[in-house]
Amino acid sequence: MSTVRAAGRVEEIPERGALRVLVAGVPICLVRSDGQVYAIHDVCSHANVSLAEGEVGDRTIECWLHGSRFDLVTGAALSLPATRPVPVYPVTIEGDDVLVHLPE
């Protein structure tokens, strides 16, 4: 089961960039990459820092502190020093609104 929550508007997310938002108290990194919008937990699994401050690549985001990259689709850690995945959340776009599906 999941709860659908409004997370922002598409135009608030930089092209090929990220935006940190709080959705129901959960830190979420909204990312635009290759014309898609993704939602990934906004805390690196290696260090307690915001992923939204990192660089966005092709369906990836890089932690700005130590350089770990995460897959925006699966949350998998793609490079060291991170070894654990980061939660990802399904996204629905309705008009210009970004809706994130959070687990209950």
mmCIF file of the C-alpha atoms, coordinates in Angstrom:
data_MODEL
# 
_entry.id   MODEL 
# 
loop_
_atom_site.group_PDB 
_atom_site.id 
_atom_site.type_symbol 
_atom_site.label_atom_id 
_atom_site.label_alt_id 
_atom_site.label_comp_id 
_atom_site.label_asym_id 
_atom_site.label_entity_id 
_atom_site.label_seq_id 
_atom_site.pdbx_PDB_ins_code 
_atom_site.Cartn_x 
_atom_site.Cartn_y 
_atom_site.Cartn_z 
_atom_site.occupancy 
_atom_site.B_iso_or_equiv 
_atom_site.pdbx_formal_charge 
_atom_site.auth_seq_id 
_atom_site.auth_comp_id 
_atom_site.auth_asym_id 
_atom_site.auth_atom_id 
_atom_site.pdbx_PDB_model_num 
ATOM 1   C CA . MET A 1 1   ? 0.000  0.000  0.000   1.00 0.00 ? 1   MET A CA 1 
ATOM 2   C CA . SER A 1 2   ? 1.099  3.542  -0.624  1.00 0.00 ? 2   SER A CA 1 
ATOM 3   C CA . THR A 1 3   ? -0.117 7.038  0.026   1.00 0.00 ? 3   THR A CA 1 
ATOM 4   C CA . VAL A 1 4   ? -0.013 9.560  -2.802  1.00 0.00 ? 4   VAL A CA 1 
ATOM 5   C CA . ARG A 1 5   ? 1.256  12.992 -1.753  1.00 0.00 ? 5   ARG A CA 1 
ATOM 6   C CA . ALA A 1 6   ? 1.827  16.219 -3.664  1.00 0.00 ? 6   ALA A CA 1 
ATOM 7   C CA . ALA A 1 7   ? 5.547  16.986 -3.762  1.00 0.00 ? 7   ALA A CA 1 
ATOM 8   C CA . GLY A 1 8   ? 5.716  20.098 -5.937  1.00 0.00 ? 8   GLY A CA 1 
ATOM 9   C CA . ARG A 1 9   ? 5.416  21.261 -9.503  1.00 0.00 ? 9   ARG A CA 1 
ATOM 10  C CA . VAL A 1 10  ? 7.460  20.053 -12.455 1.00 0.00 ? 10  VAL A CA 1 
ATOM 11  C CA . GLU A 1 11  ? 8.714  23.561 -13.279 1.00 0.00 ? 11  GLU A CA 1 
ATOM 12  C CA . GLU A 1 12  ? 10.254 23.847 -9.785  1.00 0.00 ? 12  GLU A CA 1 
ATOM 13  C CA . ILE A 1 13  ? 12.720 21.061 -10.599 1.00 0.00 ? 13  ILE A CA 1 
ATOM 14  C CA . PRO A 1 14  ? 15.731 22.298 -12.593 1.00 0.00 ? 14  PRO A CA 1 
ATOM 15  C CA . GLU A 1 15  ? 16.238 20.721 -16.029 1.00 0.00 ? 15  GLU A CA 1 
ATOM 16  C CA . ARG A 1 16  ? 18.689 17.868 -15.428 1.00 0.00 ? 16  ARG A CA 1 
ATOM 17  C CA . GLY A 1 17  ? 18.813 18.865 -11.794 1.00 0.00 ? 17  GLY A CA 1 
ATOM 18  C CA . ALA A 1 18  ? 17.388 18.171 -8.347  1.00 0.00 ? 18  ALA A CA 1 
ATOM 19  C CA . LEU A 1 19  ? 15.157 19.763 -5.740  1.00 0.00 ? 19  LEU A CA 1 
ATOM 20  C CA . ARG A 1 20  ? 14.926 18.848 -2.045  1.00 0.00 ? 20  ARG A CA 1 
ATOM 21  C CA . VAL A 1 21  ? 11.381 18.713 -0.640  1.00 0.00 ? 21  VAL A CA 1 
ATOM 22  C CA . LEU A 1 22  ? 9.735  17.353 2.479   1.00 0.00 ? 22  LEU A CA 1 
ATOM 23  C CA . VAL A 1 23  ? 6.716  15.157 1.804   1.00 0.00 ? 23  VAL A CA 1 
ATOM 24  C CA . ALA A 1 24  ? 4.809  14.092 4.926   1.00 0.00 ? 24  ALA A CA 1 
ATOM 25  C CA . GLY A 1 25  ? 8.029  14.647 6.888   1.00 0.00 ? 25  GLY A CA 1 
ATOM 26  C CA . VAL A 1 26  ? 10.125 12.487 4.532   1.00 0.00 ? 26  VAL A CA 1 
ATOM 27  C CA . PRO A 1 27  ? 13.109 14.175 2.830   1.00 0.00 ? 27  PRO A CA 1 
ATOM 28  C CA . ILE A 1 28  ? 12.742 13.560 -0.906  1.00 0.00 ? 28  ILE A CA 1 
ATOM 29  C CA . CYS A 1 29  ? 15.039 14.489 -3.757  1.00 0.00 ? 29  CYS A CA 1 
ATOM 30  C CA . LEU A 1 30  ? 13.022 15.201 -6.908  1.00 0.00 ? 30  LEU A CA 1 
ATOM 31  C CA . VAL A 1 31  ? 15.183 14.819 -9.989  1.00 0.00 ? 31  VAL A CA 1 
ATOM 32  C CA . ARG A 1 32  ? 14.733 15.578 -13.677 1.00 0.00 ? 32  ARG A CA 1 
ATOM 33  C CA . SER A 1 33  ? 16.883 13.484 -15.966 1.00 0.00 ? 33  SER A CA 1 
ATOM 34  C CA . ASP A 1 34  ? 16.366 12.657 -19.633 1.00 0.00 ? 34  ASP A CA 1 
ATOM 35  C CA . GLY A 1 35  ? 12.832 14.100 -19.610 1.00 0.00 ? 35  GLY A CA 1 
ATOM 36  C CA . GLN A 1 36  ? 11.680 12.025 -16.629 1.00 0.00 ? 36  GLN A CA 1 
ATOM 37  C CA . VAL A 1 37  ? 10.965 12.974 -13.015 1.00 0.00 ? 37  VAL A CA 1 
ATOM 38  C CA . TYR A 1 38  ? 12.252 10.691 -10.262 1.00 0.00 ? 38  TYR A CA 1 
ATOM 39  C CA . ALA A 1 39  ? 11.897 10.688 -6.474  1.00 0.00 ? 39  ALA A CA 1 
ATOM 40  C CA . ILE A 1 40  ? 14.696 9.289  -4.329  1.00 0.00 ? 40  ILE A CA 1 
ATOM 41  C CA . HIS A 1 41  ? 15.244 9.513  -0.581  1.00 0.00 ? 41  HIS A CA 1 
ATOM 42  C CA . ASP A 1 42  ? 17.268 12.669 0.007   1.00 0.00 ? 42  ASP A CA 1 
ATOM 43  C CA . VAL A 1 43  ? 19.843 11.178 2.368   1.00 0.00 ? 43  VAL A CA 1 
ATOM 44  C CA . CYS A 1 44  ? 22.963 9.413  1.089   1.00 0.00 ? 44  CYS A CA 1 
ATOM 45  C CA . SER A 1 45  ? 23.255 5.884  2.472   1.00 0.00 ? 45  SER A CA 1 
ATOM 46  C CA . HIS A 1 46  ? 26.977 6.431  3.145   1.00 0.00 ? 46  HIS A CA 1 
ATOM 47  C CA . ALA A 1 47  ? 26.882 9.819  4.898   1.00 0.00 ? 47  ALA A CA 1 
ATOM 48  C CA . ASN A 1 48  ? 24.059 11.906 6.300   1.00 0.00 ? 48  ASN A CA 1 
ATOM 49  C CA . VAL A 1 49  ? 24.016 14.499 3.496   1.00 0.00 ? 49  VAL A CA 1 
ATOM 50  C CA . SER A 1 50  ? 21.459 15.702 0.970   1.00 0.00 ? 50  SER A CA 1 
ATOM 51  C CA . LEU A 1 51  ? 21.612 14.077 -2.452  1.00 0.00 ? 51  LEU A CA 1 
ATOM 52  C CA . ALA A 1 52  ? 19.745 17.044 -3.961  1.00 0.00 ? 52  ALA A CA 1 
ATOM 53  C CA . GLU A 1 53  ? 22.991 19.037 -3.802  1.00 0.00 ? 53  GLU A CA 1 
ATOM 54  C CA . GLY A 1 54  ? 24.730 16.504 -6.059  1.00 0.00 ? 54  GLY A CA 1 
ATOM 55  C CA . GLU A 1 55  ? 25.247 16.278 -9.782  1.00 0.00 ? 55  GLU A CA 1 
ATOM 56  C CA . VAL A 1 56  ? 22.601 14.624 -11.964 1.00 0.00 ? 56  VAL A CA 1 
ATOM 57  C CA . GLY A 1 57  ? 23.683 12.287 -14.766 1.00 0.00 ? 57  GLY A CA 1 
ATOM 58  C CA . ASP A 1 58  ? 21.848 9.856  -17.035 1.00 0.00 ? 58  ASP A CA 1 
ATOM 59  C CA . ARG A 1 59  ? 19.323 8.376  -14.560 1.00 0.00 ? 59  ARG A CA 1 
ATOM 60  C CA . THR A 1 60  ? 21.855 8.829  -11.725 1.00 0.00 ? 60  THR A CA 1 
ATOM 61  C CA . ILE A 1 61  ? 22.663 11.284 -8.967  1.00 0.00 ? 61  ILE A CA 1 
ATOM 62  C CA . GLU A 1 62  ? 26.058 11.746 -7.365  1.00 0.00 ? 62  GLU A CA 1 
ATOM 63  C CA . CYS A 1 63  ? 26.517 12.519 -3.687  1.00 0.00 ? 63  CYS A CA 1 
ATOM 64  C CA . TRP A 1 64  ? 28.431 15.802 -3.498  1.00 0.00 ? 64  TRP A CA 1 
ATOM 65  C CA . LEU A 1 65  ? 30.438 14.810 -0.411  1.00 0.00 ? 65  LEU A CA 1 
ATOM 66  C CA . HIS A 1 66  ? 32.196 11.570 -1.368  1.00 0.00 ? 66  HIS A CA 1 
ATOM 67  C CA . GLY A 1 67  ? 31.141 10.949 -4.979  1.00 0.00 ? 67  GLY A CA 1 
ATOM 68  C CA . SER A 1 68  ? 28.903 7.895  -4.593  1.00 0.00 ? 68  SER A CA 1 
ATOM 69  C CA . ARG A 1 69  ? 26.441 7.546  -7.484  1.00 0.00 ? 69  ARG A CA 1 
ATOM 70  C CA . PHE A 1 70  ? 22.909 6.191  -7.141  1.00 0.00 ? 70  PHE A CA 1 
ATOM 71  C CA . ASP A 1 71  ? 20.537 4.808  -9.769  1.00 0.00 ? 71  ASP A CA 1 
ATOM 72  C CA . LEU A 1 72  ? 17.383 6.964  -9.853  1.00 0.00 ? 72  LEU A CA 1 
ATOM 73  C CA . VAL A 1 73  ? 15.203 4.003  -10.921 1.00 0.00 ? 73  VAL A CA 1 
ATOM 74  C CA . THR A 1 74  ? 16.340 1.376  -8.400  1.00 0.00 ? 74  THR A CA 1 
ATOM 75  C CA . GLY A 1 75  ? 18.179 3.396  -5.747  1.00 0.00 ? 75  GLY A CA 1 
ATOM 76  C CA . ALA A 1 76  ? 21.183 1.059  -6.089  1.00 0.00 ? 76  ALA A CA 1 
ATOM 77  C CA . ALA A 1 77  ? 24.581 2.368  -5.065  1.00 0.00 ? 77  ALA A CA 1 
ATOM 78  C CA . LEU A 1 78  ? 26.634 2.374  -8.277  1.00 0.00 ? 78  LEU A CA 1 
ATOM 79  C CA . SER A 1 79  ? 29.971 3.481  -6.852  1.00 0.00 ? 79  SER A CA 1 
ATOM 80  C CA . LEU A 1 80  ? 31.921 3.502  -3.608  1.00 0.00 ? 80  LEU A CA 1 
ATOM 81  C CA . PRO A 1 81  ? 32.062 4.507  -0.877  1.00 0.00 ? 81  PRO A CA 1 
ATOM 82  C CA . ALA A 1 82  ? 28.294 3.857  -0.664  1.00 0.00 ? 82  ALA A CA 1 
ATOM 83  C CA . THR A 1 83  ? 27.338 0.181  -0.692  1.00 0.00 ? 83  THR A CA 1 
ATOM 84  C CA . ARG A 1 84  ? 23.681 0.330  0.413   1.00 0.00 ? 84  ARG A CA 1 
ATOM 85  C CA . PRO A 1 85  ? 20.797 1.453  -1.806  1.00 0.00 ? 85  PRO A CA 1 
ATOM 86  C CA . VAL A 1 86  ? 18.647 4.500  -1.168  1.00 0.00 ? 86  VAL A CA 1 
ATOM 87  C CA . PRO A 1 87  ? 14.840 4.170  -1.227  1.00 0.00 ? 87  PRO A CA 1 
ATOM 88  C CA . VAL A 1 88  ? 13.102 5.354  -4.395  1.00 0.00 ? 88  VAL A CA 1 
ATOM 89  C CA . TYR A 1 89  ? 9.459  6.317  -4.697  1.00 0.00 ? 89  TYR A CA 1 
ATOM 90  C CA . PRO A 1 90  ? 7.112  6.009  -7.677  1.00 0.00 ? 90  PRO A CA 1 
ATOM 91  C CA . VAL A 1 91  ? 6.145  9.339  -9.262  1.00 0.00 ? 91  VAL A CA 1 
ATOM 92  C CA . THR A 1 92  ? 2.987  10.350 -11.091 1.00 0.00 ? 92  THR A CA 1 
ATOM 93  C CA . ILE A 1 93  ? 2.655  13.612 -13.001 1.00 0.00 ? 93  ILE A CA 1 
ATOM 94  C CA . GLU A 1 94  ? -0.835 15.137 -13.110 1.00 0.00 ? 94  GLU A CA 1 
ATOM 95  C CA . GLY A 1 95  ? -0.820 18.315 -15.164 1.00 0.00 ? 95  GLY A CA 1 
ATOM 96  C CA . ASP A 1 96  ? 2.156  20.192 -13.653 1.00 0.00 ? 96  ASP A CA 1 
ATOM 97  C CA . ASP A 1 97  ? 1.893  18.530 -10.227 1.00 0.00 ? 97  ASP A CA 1 
ATOM 98  C CA . VAL A 1 98  ? 4.424  15.939 -9.082  1.00 0.00 ? 98  VAL A CA 1 
ATOM 99  C CA . LEU A 1 99  ? 2.821  13.249 -6.927  1.00 0.00 ? 99  LEU A CA 1 
ATOM 100 C CA . VAL A 1 100 ? 4.984  10.864 -4.914  1.00 0.00 ? 100 VAL A CA 1 
ATOM 101 C CA . HIS A 1 101 ? 3.765  7.461  -3.732  1.00 0.00 ? 101 HIS A CA 1 
ATOM 102 C CA . LEU A 1 102 ? 5.067  6.897  -0.195  1.00 0.00 ? 102 LEU A CA 1 
ATOM 103 C CA . PRO A 1 103 ? 4.813  3.535  1.589   1.00 0.00 ? 103 PRO A CA 1 
ATOM 104 C CA . GLU A 1 104 ? 2.374  3.451  4.487   1.00 0.00 ? 104 GLU A CA 1 
# 
